Amino acid sequence: MDRHGGAGEPVIYLDYQATTPLAPEAFETMVPLLRDQFANPHSAHRAGRMVAAQVELARDAIGQLLPPGGRLLFTSGATEALNIAIQGAPAGGIVTIATEHAAVLDTVAAMQRMGRAVTVLPVDGDGLVDLEAAARAIVPGVALVVAMLVNNEIGVIQPVGALAELAHAAGALFLCDAVQGYGRVPIPDPCDMVAISAHKIHGPKGIGALWLRDGVKIDPLIHGGGQEGGLRSGTLSPALCAGFGVAARLMREQAEADRAHIAALSAQARALFAHWTLNGSADARYPGNLNIRRAGIDGARLLSDCRNVSFSLGSACASGSGRPSHVLRALGLSDSQARGSVRIGFGRYTTPAELEEAAKVINGAATAQAAP
Protein backbone atom coordinates (compact mmCIF):
# COMPACT_ATOMS: atom_id res chain seq x y z
CA MET A 1 0.00 0.00 0.00
CA ASP A 2 1.25 3.46 -0.94
CA ARG A 3 1.24 5.44 2.26
CA HIS A 4 2.50 8.69 0.73
CA GLY A 5 0.67 11.56 -0.88
CA GLY A 6 2.06 14.40 -2.89
CA ALA A 7 5.63 15.58 -2.19
CA GLY A 8 6.29 12.44 -0.13
CA GLU A 9 3.85 13.39 2.62
CA PRO A 10 2.44 10.39 4.57
CA VAL A 11 -1.15 9.30 3.91
CA ILE A 12 -3.42 8.19 6.72
CA TYR A 13 -5.69 5.43 5.41
CA LEU A 14 -9.25 5.49 6.79
CA ASP A 15 -11.24 3.78 4.02
CA TYR A 16 -11.42 0.19 5.26
CA GLN A 17 -14.91 -0.36 3.80
CA ALA A 18 -13.59 0.32 0.28
CA THR A 19 -10.65 -2.05 0.75
CA THR A 20 -8.26 -3.18 3.46
CA PRO A 21 -4.45 -3.27 3.47
CA LEU A 22 -3.10 -6.62 2.35
CA ALA A 23 -1.91 -8.68 5.31
CA PRO A 24 1.87 -9.30 5.06
CA GLU A 25 1.27 -12.98 5.77
CA ALA A 26 -1.09 -13.21 2.79
CA PHE A 27 1.44 -11.52 0.51
CA GLU A 28 4.22 -13.87 1.59
CA THR A 29 2.05 -16.90 0.89
CA MET A 30 1.12 -15.64 -2.56
CA VAL A 31 4.61 -14.86 -3.87
CA PRO A 32 5.87 -18.43 -4.51
CA LEU A 33 2.55 -19.34 -6.14
CA LEU A 34 3.00 -16.44 -8.56
CA ARG A 35 6.72 -16.91 -9.18
CA ASP A 36 7.59 -20.60 -8.86
CA GLN A 37 4.50 -22.80 -8.38
CA PHE A 38 2.69 -21.50 -11.45
CA ALA A 39 1.00 -24.69 -12.66
CA ASN A 40 -2.68 -24.77 -13.60
CA PRO A 41 -4.56 -26.17 -10.57
CA HIS A 42 -6.91 -28.02 -12.92
CA SER A 43 -4.09 -29.98 -14.57
CA ALA A 44 -3.71 -33.66 -13.69
CA HIS A 45 0.08 -33.70 -13.45
CA ARG A 46 2.02 -33.50 -10.19
CA ALA A 47 2.69 -29.76 -10.36
CA GLY A 48 -0.99 -29.11 -10.97
CA ARG A 49 -2.04 -31.33 -8.08
CA MET A 50 0.39 -29.55 -5.77
CA VAL A 51 -1.11 -26.12 -6.37
CA ALA A 52 -4.63 -27.58 -6.38
CA ALA A 53 -3.91 -28.72 -2.82
CA GLN A 54 -3.17 -25.09 -1.88
CA VAL A 55 -6.53 -24.07 -3.32
CA GLU A 56 -8.32 -26.66 -1.21
CA LEU A 57 -6.49 -25.63 1.95
CA ALA A 58 -7.66 -22.07 1.31
CA ARG A 59 -11.21 -23.22 0.65
CA ASP A 60 -11.24 -25.00 4.01
CA ALA A 61 -9.82 -21.98 5.88
CA ILE A 62 -12.41 -19.64 4.37
CA GLY A 63 -15.23 -22.06 5.13
CA GLN A 64 -14.42 -22.11 8.83
CA LEU A 65 -15.93 -18.61 9.15
CA LEU A 66 -19.14 -19.68 7.37
CA PRO A 67 -22.12 -21.74 8.56
CA PRO A 68 -21.67 -25.52 8.60
CA GLY A 69 -23.08 -27.77 5.90
CA GLY A 70 -22.22 -26.02 2.66
CA ARG A 71 -19.77 -25.69 -0.21
CA LEU A 72 -17.64 -22.75 -1.29
CA LEU A 73 -17.21 -21.61 -4.90
CA PHE A 74 -14.38 -19.23 -5.75
CA THR A 75 -15.31 -16.24 -7.93
CA SER A 76 -13.59 -13.09 -9.17
CA GLY A 77 -15.18 -11.12 -6.34
CA ALA A 78 -18.41 -10.55 -4.45
CA THR A 79 -20.08 -8.78 -7.40
CA GLU A 80 -19.77 -11.94 -9.46
CA ALA A 81 -20.86 -14.09 -6.51
CA LEU A 82 -24.00 -11.99 -6.05
CA ASN A 83 -24.76 -12.09 -9.77
CA ILE A 84 -24.42 -15.89 -9.85
CA ALA A 85 -26.74 -16.25 -6.86
CA ILE A 86 -29.38 -13.78 -8.05
CA GLN A 87 -29.43 -14.71 -11.72
CA GLY A 88 -29.12 -18.42 -10.98
CA ALA A 89 -31.90 -18.59 -8.39
CA PRO A 90 -35.15 -20.41 -9.17
CA ALA A 91 -37.93 -18.55 -10.98
CA GLY A 92 -40.14 -16.34 -8.85
CA GLY A 93 -40.25 -12.98 -7.11
CA ILE A 94 -37.32 -11.23 -5.48
CA VAL A 95 -37.40 -9.17 -2.28
CA THR A 96 -34.50 -6.96 -1.23
CA ILE A 97 -33.79 -3.73 0.68
CA ALA A 98 -33.34 -0.13 -0.50
CA THR A 99 -29.89 0.21 1.11
CA GLU A 100 -28.29 -2.76 -0.64
CA HIS A 101 -25.07 -2.47 -2.64
CA ALA A 102 -25.39 -1.66 -6.34
CA ALA A 103 -24.20 -5.20 -7.12
CA VAL A 104 -27.55 -6.36 -5.71
CA LEU A 105 -29.87 -3.49 -6.67
CA ASP A 106 -28.65 -3.25 -10.27
CA THR A 107 -28.78 -7.02 -10.76
CA VAL A 108 -32.27 -7.21 -9.28
CA ALA A 109 -33.35 -4.34 -11.54
CA ALA A 110 -32.02 -6.29 -14.53
CA MET A 111 -34.07 -9.30 -13.43
CA GLN A 112 -37.13 -7.05 -13.14
CA ARG A 113 -36.66 -5.88 -16.73
CA MET A 114 -36.68 -9.55 -17.71
CA GLY A 115 -40.06 -10.02 -16.07
CA ARG A 116 -39.25 -10.99 -12.47
CA ALA A 117 -41.49 -9.46 -9.79
CA VAL A 118 -39.34 -7.33 -7.46
CA THR A 119 -40.05 -5.68 -4.12
CA VAL A 120 -37.54 -3.25 -2.61
CA LEU A 121 -38.24 -2.74 1.08
CA PRO A 122 -37.67 0.71 2.67
CA VAL A 123 -35.68 1.32 5.84
CA ASP A 124 -36.30 3.59 8.80
CA GLY A 125 -34.20 6.56 9.86
CA ASP A 126 -31.68 4.22 11.48
CA GLY A 127 -31.25 2.27 8.26
CA LEU A 128 -33.04 -0.84 9.54
CA VAL A 129 -35.71 -2.75 7.67
CA ASP A 130 -39.18 -3.10 9.22
CA LEU A 131 -39.69 -6.82 9.81
CA GLU A 132 -43.49 -6.45 9.70
CA ALA A 133 -43.24 -4.87 6.25
CA ALA A 134 -40.83 -7.63 5.27
CA ALA A 135 -43.31 -10.28 6.42
CA ARG A 136 -46.03 -8.72 4.25
CA ALA A 137 -43.74 -8.77 1.22
CA ILE A 138 -42.12 -12.20 1.66
CA VAL A 139 -44.99 -14.49 0.67
CA PRO A 140 -45.40 -17.67 -1.38
CA GLY A 141 -44.34 -16.92 -4.95
CA VAL A 142 -41.21 -15.14 -3.80
CA ALA A 143 -38.17 -17.25 -4.75
CA LEU A 144 -35.32 -15.17 -3.35
CA VAL A 145 -34.74 -12.70 -0.51
CA VAL A 146 -31.48 -10.72 -0.57
CA ALA A 147 -30.07 -8.68 2.31
CA MET A 148 -26.72 -7.26 3.37
CA LEU A 149 -25.44 -8.28 6.79
CA VAL A 150 -23.39 -5.10 7.43
CA ASN A 151 -24.09 -2.08 5.26
CA ASN A 152 -21.03 -0.91 3.38
CA GLU A 153 -21.85 2.80 3.68
CA ILE A 154 -23.30 3.22 7.16
CA GLY A 155 -22.23 0.03 8.97
CA VAL A 156 -25.77 -0.87 10.07
CA ILE A 157 -26.38 -4.56 10.83
CA GLN A 158 -29.65 -5.86 9.40
CA PRO A 159 -31.68 -8.61 11.15
CA VAL A 160 -30.49 -11.18 8.62
CA GLY A 161 -31.47 -14.22 10.69
CA ALA A 162 -35.08 -13.05 11.00
CA LEU A 163 -35.26 -12.23 7.29
CA ALA A 164 -33.93 -15.69 6.44
CA GLU A 165 -36.64 -17.29 8.59
CA LEU A 166 -39.30 -15.26 6.77
CA ALA A 167 -37.85 -16.38 3.46
CA HIS A 168 -37.94 -20.04 4.45
CA ALA A 169 -41.52 -19.78 5.74
CA ALA A 170 -42.52 -18.56 2.26
CA GLY A 171 -40.50 -21.26 0.47
CA ALA A 172 -37.83 -18.83 -0.73
CA LEU A 173 -34.04 -18.93 -0.65
CA PHE A 174 -32.11 -16.36 1.37
CA LEU A 175 -28.94 -14.72 -0.01
CA CYS A 176 -26.71 -12.80 2.40
CA ASP A 177 -24.26 -10.18 1.15
CA ALA A 178 -21.70 -10.68 3.92
CA VAL A 179 -18.86 -8.73 2.29
CA GLN A 180 -18.51 -6.24 5.14
CA GLY A 181 -19.48 -8.66 7.89
CA TYR A 182 -17.52 -11.83 7.07
CA GLY A 183 -15.03 -12.53 9.85
CA ARG A 184 -16.39 -9.64 11.92
CA VAL A 185 -20.07 -10.36 12.55
CA PRO A 186 -21.47 -13.90 12.94
CA ILE A 187 -23.30 -15.09 9.82
CA PRO A 188 -26.66 -16.59 10.84
CA ASP A 189 -27.09 -20.31 10.13
CA PRO A 190 -30.41 -19.95 8.24
CA CYS A 191 -28.66 -18.36 5.23
CA ASP A 192 -28.84 -20.40 2.01
CA MET A 193 -26.23 -18.44 0.05
CA VAL A 194 -23.48 -16.07 1.22
CA ALA A 195 -21.29 -13.76 -0.89
CA ILE A 196 -17.88 -12.68 0.43
CA SER A 197 -14.76 -10.86 -0.81
CA ALA A 198 -11.06 -11.28 0.03
CA HIS A 199 -9.94 -7.67 -0.16
CA LYS A 200 -12.31 -6.60 2.61
CA ILE A 201 -10.47 -8.85 5.11
CA HIS A 202 -6.83 -8.01 4.26
CA GLY A 203 -6.70 -10.45 1.36
CA PRO A 204 -5.96 -9.78 -2.33
CA LYS A 205 -8.27 -8.05 -4.79
CA GLY A 206 -9.71 -10.05 -7.67
CA ILE A 207 -11.13 -12.96 -5.68
CA GLY A 208 -14.30 -13.63 -3.73
CA ALA A 209 -16.56 -16.57 -3.06
CA LEU A 210 -20.14 -17.77 -3.02
CA TRP A 211 -21.12 -20.20 -0.27
CA LEU A 212 -24.09 -22.49 -0.96
CA ARG A 213 -25.89 -24.50 1.69
CA ASP A 214 -25.98 -28.23 0.98
CA GLY A 215 -28.93 -28.99 -1.29
CA VAL A 216 -29.23 -25.49 -2.76
CA LYS A 217 -29.26 -25.65 -6.54
CA ILE A 218 -28.76 -22.68 -8.86
CA ASP A 219 -28.04 -22.32 -12.56
CA PRO A 220 -24.52 -21.31 -13.67
CA LEU A 221 -23.93 -17.80 -14.97
CA ILE A 222 -20.61 -18.61 -16.69
CA HIS A 223 -20.21 -21.67 -18.88
CA GLY A 224 -16.98 -23.26 -20.02
CA GLY A 225 -14.65 -25.79 -18.47
CA GLY A 226 -16.96 -26.84 -15.66
CA GLN A 227 -14.70 -25.75 -12.79
CA GLU A 228 -16.08 -25.12 -9.28
CA GLY A 229 -18.67 -27.85 -9.55
CA GLY A 230 -19.86 -26.57 -12.91
CA LEU A 231 -21.16 -23.35 -11.39
CA ARG A 232 -18.20 -21.08 -12.12
CA SER A 233 -16.05 -22.06 -15.09
CA GLY A 234 -12.60 -20.56 -15.45
CA THR A 235 -9.05 -21.25 -14.30
CA LEU A 236 -8.51 -20.43 -10.64
CA SER A 237 -5.50 -18.46 -9.41
CA PRO A 238 -3.86 -20.52 -6.65
CA ALA A 239 -2.07 -17.39 -5.44
CA LEU A 240 -5.29 -15.43 -4.99
CA CYS A 241 -7.03 -18.39 -3.38
CA ALA A 242 -4.13 -18.93 -0.97
CA GLY A 243 -3.99 -15.24 -0.08
CA PHE A 244 -7.71 -15.30 0.63
CA GLY A 245 -7.26 -18.38 2.79
CA VAL A 246 -4.49 -16.84 4.88
CA ALA A 247 -6.52 -13.66 5.34
CA ALA A 248 -9.50 -15.72 6.53
CA ARG A 249 -7.30 -17.68 8.94
CA LEU A 250 -5.95 -14.44 10.40
CA MET A 251 -9.47 -13.05 10.79
CA ARG A 252 -10.30 -16.14 12.83
CA GLU A 253 -7.10 -16.27 14.88
CA GLN A 254 -6.96 -12.52 15.57
CA ALA A 255 -10.69 -12.03 16.06
CA GLU A 256 -10.55 -11.03 19.71
CA ALA A 257 -7.57 -8.72 19.28
CA ASP A 258 -9.12 -7.10 16.20
CA ARG A 259 -12.46 -6.66 17.97
CA ALA A 260 -10.89 -4.97 21.00
CA HIS A 261 -8.68 -2.75 18.84
CA ILE A 262 -11.56 -1.61 16.63
CA ALA A 263 -13.84 -1.01 19.62
CA ALA A 264 -11.19 1.24 21.16
CA LEU A 265 -10.72 3.10 17.87
CA SER A 266 -14.49 3.51 17.54
CA ALA A 267 -14.78 5.08 20.98
CA GLN A 268 -11.88 7.39 20.15
CA ALA A 269 -13.41 8.35 16.80
CA ARG A 270 -16.83 9.09 18.31
CA ALA A 271 -15.16 11.46 20.76
CA LEU A 272 -12.96 13.10 18.10
CA PHE A 273 -15.99 13.72 15.87
CA ALA A 274 -18.43 14.55 18.67
CA HIS A 275 -19.69 17.65 16.84
CA TRP A 276 -20.80 15.58 13.84
CA THR A 277 -24.11 13.69 13.53
CA LEU A 278 -24.00 9.91 13.13
CA ASN A 279 -25.81 8.43 10.12
CA GLY A 280 -27.56 5.15 10.86
CA SER A 281 -28.24 3.24 14.05
CA ALA A 282 -25.91 3.96 16.94
CA ASP A 283 -26.39 0.47 18.35
CA ALA A 284 -27.04 -2.01 15.52
CA ARG A 285 -23.81 -1.32 13.70
CA TYR A 286 -20.29 -2.54 13.05
CA PRO A 287 -18.01 -0.19 15.05
CA GLY A 288 -15.27 0.09 12.40
CA ASN A 289 -17.57 2.16 10.19
CA LEU A 290 -18.29 5.78 11.15
CA ASN A 291 -20.59 7.57 8.71
CA ILE A 292 -21.14 11.15 9.90
CA ARG A 293 -22.48 14.46 8.64
CA ARG A 294 -22.09 18.13 9.48
CA ALA A 295 -24.15 21.12 8.38
CA GLY A 296 -22.55 23.49 5.93
CA ILE A 297 -20.13 20.87 4.60
CA ASP A 298 -19.61 19.60 1.08
CA GLY A 299 -18.05 16.16 1.40
CA ALA A 300 -16.40 16.22 -2.03
CA ARG A 301 -14.70 19.51 -1.25
CA LEU A 302 -13.65 18.21 2.17
CA LEU A 303 -12.09 15.16 0.55
CA SER A 304 -10.10 17.43 -1.75
CA ASP A 305 -9.00 19.66 1.14
CA CYS A 306 -7.74 16.65 3.14
CA ARG A 307 -5.59 15.09 0.44
CA ASN A 308 -3.33 13.23 2.88
CA VAL A 309 -6.20 11.48 4.63
CA SER A 310 -7.97 8.68 2.74
CA PHE A 311 -11.64 8.57 3.70
CA SER A 312 -14.81 8.27 1.66
CA LEU A 313 -18.10 9.85 0.69
CA GLY A 314 -19.80 6.44 0.57
CA SER A 315 -19.49 3.40 -1.64
CA ALA A 316 -16.25 3.38 -3.62
CA CYS A 317 -18.14 1.69 -6.47
CA ALA A 318 -20.39 4.76 -6.92
CA SER A 319 -18.07 7.53 -5.74
CA GLY A 320 -17.69 9.04 -9.21
CA SER A 321 -21.40 9.28 -10.03
CA GLY A 322 -21.91 12.73 -8.51
CA ARG A 323 -25.29 11.60 -7.15
CA PRO A 324 -26.17 11.70 -3.43
CA SER A 325 -25.83 8.30 -1.78
CA HIS A 326 -28.92 6.13 -2.29
CA VAL A 327 -28.27 4.67 1.16
CA LEU A 328 -28.34 8.05 2.89
CA ARG A 329 -31.40 9.12 0.89
CA ALA A 330 -33.15 5.91 1.97
CA LEU A 331 -32.62 7.01 5.59
CA GLY A 332 -34.58 10.18 4.81
CA LEU A 333 -31.62 12.55 4.55
CA SER A 334 -31.88 15.53 2.21
CA ASP A 335 -29.49 15.94 -0.71
CA SER A 336 -27.64 18.58 1.31
CA GLN A 337 -27.29 16.30 4.33
CA ALA A 338 -26.15 13.40 2.15
CA ARG A 339 -23.56 15.56 0.41
CA GLY A 340 -22.34 16.76 3.80
CA SER A 341 -21.63 13.20 4.95
CA VAL A 342 -18.35 11.30 5.02
CA ARG A 343 -17.44 7.72 5.85
CA ILE A 344 -14.44 6.98 8.05
CA GLY A 345 -13.35 3.35 8.21
CA PHE A 346 -10.61 1.86 10.35
CA GLY A 347 -9.30 -1.55 11.31
CA ARG A 348 -6.42 -3.83 12.22
CA TYR A 349 -3.56 -1.64 11.02
CA THR A 350 -4.97 1.76 12.07
CA THR A 351 -3.19 3.37 15.03
CA PRO A 352 -4.78 5.72 17.59
CA ALA A 353 -2.19 8.37 16.62
CA GLU A 354 -3.23 8.16 12.96
CA LEU A 355 -6.89 8.52 13.89
CA GLU A 356 -6.17 11.55 16.08
CA GLU A 357 -4.10 13.25 13.38
CA ALA A 358 -6.73 12.52 10.72
CA ALA A 359 -9.48 13.97 12.92
CA LYS A 360 -7.43 17.12 13.41
CA VAL A 361 -7.08 17.54 9.66
CA ILE A 362 -10.72 16.72 8.82
CA ASN A 363 -12.20 18.83 11.62
CA GLY A 364 -9.94 21.74 10.74
CA ALA A 365 -10.93 21.64 7.08
CA ALA A 366 -14.62 21.27 7.96
CA THR A 367 -14.52 24.24 10.34
CA ALA A 368 -12.85 26.37 7.69
CA GLN A 369 -15.38 25.31 5.07
CA ALA A 370 -18.40 25.96 7.32
CA ALA A 371 -17.16 29.40 8.42
CA PRO A 372 -19.40 32.28 7.22
C-alpha positions, 0 to 999 in steps of 0.5 A: 500500500502506498502510504504517501501523498504528494511531495512524499507526505504520509497518507493516513488510510481510513477507508477500510470499507472500500478495501483493506491493506493486504496482510503481510502474511497473505502476501508472503504466501502468494509470492511463490505461487506467482513466481515458482508454483505457477502450474494450472490447478486443474491440470492432472500432473504432479505440479498441478495437483500440488497447487490444487492442494493449496486451493483446497487448503484455502477453501477449508480456511475460508469455510471455517468462518461460514455456517456448517453444511455447505460448499464454497465456490471461488469467484472473481469477487463478491459482485460476481458471486451476487450475480451468480446467486441472483441470476441463478436462483429459481424462478419467482419474485425477489425481495430486497432492501433499499440500502443494498449495494449496487451489485444487488440493486442493479442485478435485481433491476435487470431481473425485473426488466426480464419479467421478475417481480421485485419488491424493494423494502424501505428502511427507517431513519436508522437504516433498519428494515421493518420486519413487519413490512418484510413479512407482508412482502415475503410471501409464497411466490417469492423465490429469493430474498437478498439482504446485506449483513453489514451495510457498506456505507453506514455500517448498520447490521440488518436482522439477517437471521429473521429475514432468512426465517421469513424467506424459508416460511414462504419457500424462498431462498435467502442470499446474504451479502456478507462482504462487510461482515464476514469474519467480523459479525457472525453469519446466521445459520439460516442463510442459504447463500453467502457472498464474500470478498477477500480484499475486505479482510486483508486479502488480495483483490480479484477474488471472492466466493459464493457459499451455498448450503448443501442442497441449494441448486442454482443455474450457472452464470458462466459456462466453459470448463466446468470448474467449481462444480460446474457453477463457475467455469474458469481457471482459478488463481492458486495465489489469490485463493491462498492469499484469501485463505491466509486472510481468513485464517488471520481473521479467525485467529486474531478475532478477539484482538481485532475486535478490541482494537476496533472497539477502542478506535471507535470510541476514540473516533466518536469522541474526536468527531463529537460535533458531527451527527451519526448516520444510521443506528448507533447500536445495531452497527459494526463499530469500524464504520463511522458515517457522519455528517455536518451542516454546511459541509460539502463532502467532495470539497472536504475530501479534496482539502484533506488530500493526505487522509484517505476517507470516503463519501460512501461506496467506492463503487459509486463515488464518481457518479456525482449523485447523493448516496442512495443509502443516505437518501433511503434514511430520509436525509436531504441531498444537502445532508447526504452531500455533507456526509463522510465515511471513516473506516478503520481496522487492524492496522490503524493506530490511535495516533493516525486517527487523532491526526486525521481527525485534526485535519478533517475537523480543521478543514470542515470548520474552515469550510463551514465558516461564514 
